[in-house]
Amino acid sequence: MTRKPQMQGNLNPAPPQGPTLSLAQHSNMLELTARAYALWRARSLGVLSGGPFSLEREARLFRALCQPQADETWLDAGTSAGFYAGVLAEAGCRVLAADLSPPMLREGQRREQSPRIDWALLNLEDSGLPSGGFNGVTVGATLNETQDPARFLHELARVLRPGGQLWLMYVPRTGGPLQGLLSKPALGGLNFPDPAWVGRHLPGMTLTDGLEVGAVRFGRYVKDSGPSSAAPPRPESTSEV
């Protein structure tokens, strides 16, 4: 991929070939960040949406659209403090909660102690997980922090079974000056992908539901049931929750 198309759809320079870490990812390695993250996570959607938006409301939205079923196997990609892992475990799912930060995993284990959750230290840009191993994948803002968002999305599509679903929560691109600053490597290296760009980097997946609440974007994608997950993505749906 050349630098120019990457910048057109995603406010971040073209990444290096290896799964290196952004400054935001490095900051997640700190114990203080891990302890403070859950407090920020509980308030972040209210701040970003410009109105009341609790974790309970987010969980209801996820359950209503994805309807996770008991004994399904889900991956919580970039679990941080384990919010989605806990929601899935309450629904009776088996969950692999993965993160590249040991302090985040320890905080998640402290908060979510369900025996249905397994915890794994993984870089989800190059996880080594088997292809087609999960009924579903949840992502709560990790897309904004990953060093190589295209590689991250392709990896999530790869580990899903045909008919499996991907739930994304992220802050999309606005092109504003603050996002431009935060996308600079020295100031965080955050990504703010355009929803159409996201769809192009999920091979063989279809957007079924999309909702924007203030600055936050929620999307549910379903992996095509065809013989190859490398098939071109279908045109992006305009349906909203």
C-alpha positions as CSV (number, residue, x, y, z in Angstrom):
1,M,0.0,0.0,0.0
2,T,1.4,3.4,-0.9
3,R,1.5,6.3,1.6
4,K,-1.1,8.5,-0.2
5,P,-4.1,6.0,-0.2
6,Q,-3.4,5.2,3.5
7,M,-3.6,8.9,4.4
8,Q,-6.8,9.4,2.4
9,G,-8.7,6.9,4.5
10,N,-6.9,6.8,7.8
11,L,-5.2,9.7,9.7
12,N,-1.9,7.9,10.3
13,P,1.3,7.5,8.2
14,A,1.9,4.2,6.4
15,P,3.1,1.7,9.0
16,P,6.3,-0.3,8.9
17,Q,6.2,-4.0,7.9
18,G,6.6,-5.4,11.4
19,P,4.0,-5.2,14.2
20,T,5.7,-2.5,16.2
21,L,3.9,-0.4,18.8
22,S,2.4,3.1,18.7
23,L,3.1,5.5,21.5
24,A,-0.5,4.9,22.7
25,Q,0.2,1.2,22.9
26,H,3.4,1.8,24.8
27,S,1.5,4.0,27.3
28,N,-0.8,1.0,28.0
29,M,2.2,-0.9,29.4
30,L,2.2,1.3,32.5
31,E,0.4,0.1,35.6
32,L,-1.0,3.6,36.2
33,T,-2.6,3.6,32.8
34,A,-4.2,0.2,33.4
35,R,-5.6,1.3,36.7
36,A,-6.9,4.6,35.3
37,Y,-8.3,3.1,32.1
38,A,-11.4,1.6,33.6
39,L,-12.4,4.9,35.1
40,W,-11.9,6.6,31.7
41,R,-13.7,3.8,29.8
42,A,-16.8,4.2,32.0
43,R,-17.0,7.9,31.1
44,S,-15.4,8.1,27.6
45,L,-18.5,7.5,25.5
46,G,-20.4,10.1,27.4
47,V,-17.6,12.6,26.7
48,L,-17.2,11.6,23.1
49,S,-21.0,11.4,22.3
50,G,-21.8,14.7,24.0
51,G,-24.5,13.1,26.2
52,P,-25.2,10.3,28.6
53,F,-23.9,7.0,27.4
54,S,-23.1,4.5,30.1
55,L,-21.4,1.2,29.8
56,E,-24.7,-0.5,30.5
57,R,-26.2,1.2,27.4
58,E,-23.2,0.1,25.4
59,A,-23.7,-3.4,26.6
60,R,-27.4,-3.3,25.7
61,L,-26.6,-2.1,22.2
62,F,-24.1,-4.8,21.7
63,R,-26.4,-7.6,22.9
64,A,-29.3,-6.3,20.9
65,L,-27.4,-6.3,17.6
66,C,-25.0,-9.2,18.0
67,Q,-27.1,-11.5,20.3
68,P,-24.2,-13.6,21.6
69,Q,-25.3,-17.1,22.4
70,A,-24.3,-19.4,25.2
71,D,-21.3,-21.7,24.4
72,E,-20.2,-19.6,21.5
73,T,-16.4,-18.8,21.4
74,W,-15.5,-15.1,21.2
75,L,-12.3,-13.1,21.0
76,D,-12.2,-9.8,22.8
77,A,-9.4,-8.1,20.8
78,G,-7.6,-5.6,22.9
79,T,-9.6,-6.4,26.0
80,S,-8.0,-3.7,28.2
81,A,-9.9,-3.8,31.5
82,G,-12.1,-6.6,30.2
83,F,-15.5,-4.8,29.6
84,Y,-16.6,-6.8,26.6
85,A,-15.1,-10.0,27.9
86,G,-17.4,-9.6,31.0
87,V,-20.5,-8.9,28.9
88,L,-19.8,-12.0,26.8
89,A,-19.2,-14.2,29.8
90,E,-22.5,-13.1,31.3
91,A,-24.2,-14.3,28.1
92,G,-22.6,-17.7,28.6
93,C,-19.9,-17.4,25.9
94,R,-16.4,-18.8,26.1
95,V,-14.1,-15.8,25.8
96,L,-10.4,-15.3,24.9
97,A,-9.6,-11.9,26.2
98,A,-6.4,-10.8,24.5
99,D,-4.2,-7.7,25.0
100,L,-0.5,-6.9,24.4
101,S,-0.2,-5.1,27.8
102,P,0.5,-7.3,30.9
103,P,-0.8,-4.5,33.2
104,M,-4.1,-4.3,31.3
105,L,-4.5,-8.1,31.4
106,R,-3.9,-8.1,35.2
107,E,-6.5,-5.3,35.6
108,G,-9.0,-7.2,33.5
109,Q,-8.5,-10.3,35.5
110,R,-9.0,-8.4,38.7
111,R,-12.3,-6.9,37.4
112,E,-13.7,-9.9,35.5
113,Q,-13.2,-13.2,37.3
114,S,-15.6,-15.4,35.3
115,P,-14.2,-18.9,34.7
116,R,-15.5,-18.6,31.1
117,I,-12.7,-16.0,30.3
118,D,-9.2,-17.1,29.3
119,W,-6.6,-14.3,29.2
120,A,-3.8,-14.1,26.6
121,L,-0.9,-11.8,26.0
122,L,-1.0,-11.2,22.3
123,N,-0.4,-8.6,19.6
124,L,-3.6,-8.9,17.6
125,E,-1.8,-7.6,14.5
126,D,0.0,-10.9,14.3
127,S,-1.8,-13.2,16.8
128,G,-0.8,-16.7,15.6
129,L,-4.4,-17.7,16.4
130,P,-5.9,-20.4,14.1
131,S,-8.0,-19.3,11.2
132,G,-11.8,-19.5,11.6
133,G,-11.6,-20.2,15.3
134,F,-14.2,-17.8,16.7
135,N,-17.9,-17.2,16.4
136,G,-17.4,-13.5,17.1
137,V,-14.8,-10.8,17.8
138,T,-15.3,-7.6,19.9
139,V,-13.1,-4.5,19.6
140,G,-13.6,-1.6,22.0
141,A,-11.5,1.3,20.7
142,T,-8.4,-0.8,20.0
143,L,-8.6,0.1,16.3
144,N,-7.8,3.7,17.2
145,E,-4.6,2.7,19.0
146,T,-3.1,-0.1,16.9
147,Q,0.1,0.6,15.0
148,D,-1.1,-1.0,11.7
149,P,-4.9,-0.9,11.5
150,A,-5.1,-2.6,8.1
151,R,-3.1,-5.6,9.4
152,F,-5.2,-5.6,12.6
153,L,-8.5,-5.7,10.6
154,H,-7.3,-8.5,8.3
155,E,-6.3,-10.6,11.3
156,L,-9.7,-10.2,12.9
157,A,-11.4,-11.3,9.6
158,R,-9.0,-14.3,9.3
159,V,-9.8,-15.7,12.8
160,L,-13.6,-15.5,12.3
161,R,-15.6,-18.5,11.2
162,P,-17.9,-18.1,8.1
163,G,-21.0,-16.4,9.4
164,G,-19.1,-15.1,12.4
165,Q,-19.6,-11.5,13.5
166,L,-17.3,-8.6,14.3
167,W,-18.3,-5.8,16.6
168,L,-16.3,-2.6,16.3
169,M,-16.4,0.5,18.5
170,Y,-14.0,3.3,17.4
171,V,-13.7,7.0,16.7
172,P,-13.8,7.6,13.0
173,R,-12.0,10.2,10.9
174,T,-13.3,13.8,11.0
175,G,-10.2,15.5,9.5
176,G,-10.2,18.0,12.4
177,P,-6.9,19.5,13.7
178,L,-7.0,17.6,17.0
179,Q,-7.1,14.3,15.2
180,G,-4.3,15.4,13.0
181,L,-2.2,16.2,16.0
182,L,-3.0,12.9,17.9
183,S,-2.2,10.9,14.8
184,K,1.4,12.1,14.8
185,P,3.7,9.4,16.2
186,A,5.2,11.7,18.8
187,L,1.8,12.7,20.1
188,G,0.2,9.2,20.4
189,G,0.2,7.7,16.9
190,L,-3.6,7.2,17.1
191,N,-5.6,6.1,14.1
192,F,-8.9,7.7,13.0
193,P,-10.2,5.5,10.2
194,D,-13.0,6.4,7.8
195,P,-15.8,3.8,7.9
196,A,-15.5,3.2,4.2
197,W,-11.7,2.5,4.7
198,V,-12.6,0.1,7.5
199,G,-15.0,-1.8,5.2
200,R,-12.3,-2.1,2.4
201,H,-9.9,-3.7,4.9
202,L,-12.3,-6.4,6.1
203,P,-12.1,-8.9,3.2
204,G,-15.1,-11.1,2.8
205,M,-17.2,-9.3,5.4
206,T,-20.5,-7.3,5.2
207,L,-21.6,-4.4,7.3
208,T,-25.1,-5.2,8.6
209,D,-25.5,-2.4,11.2
210,G,-23.8,1.0,11.7
211,L,-24.5,3.7,14.2
212,E,-22.7,6.9,15.0
213,V,-23.3,8.5,18.4
214,G,-21.5,11.8,18.6
215,A,-17.8,11.1,17.8
216,V,-18.2,7.3,18.3
217,R,-18.9,4.7,15.6
218,F,-20.4,1.3,16.2
219,G,-20.4,-1.3,13.5
220,R,-21.5,-5.0,13.2
221,Y,-19.9,-7.0,10.3
222,V,-20.7,-10.6,9.3
223,K,-18.2,-12.8,7.6
224,D,-19.5,-14.2,4.3
225,S,-20.3,-17.9,4.3
226,G,-18.6,-18.5,0.9
227,P,-15.6,-20.8,0.4
228,S,-13.0,-18.1,0.6
229,S,-12.6,-15.3,3.2
230,A,-10.4,-13.4,0.8
231,A,-13.3,-12.5,-1.5
232,P,-13.8,-8.8,-2.1
233,P,-16.0,-7.0,0.5
234,R,-19.5,-6.1,-0.6
235,P,-20.5,-2.5,-0.8
236,E,-20.9,-0.9,2.6
237,S,-24.4,-0.9,4.0
238,T,-26.0,2.4,5.0
239,S,-28.4,0.7,7.6
240,E,-28.4,2.1,11.0
241,V,-29.5,0.8,14.4
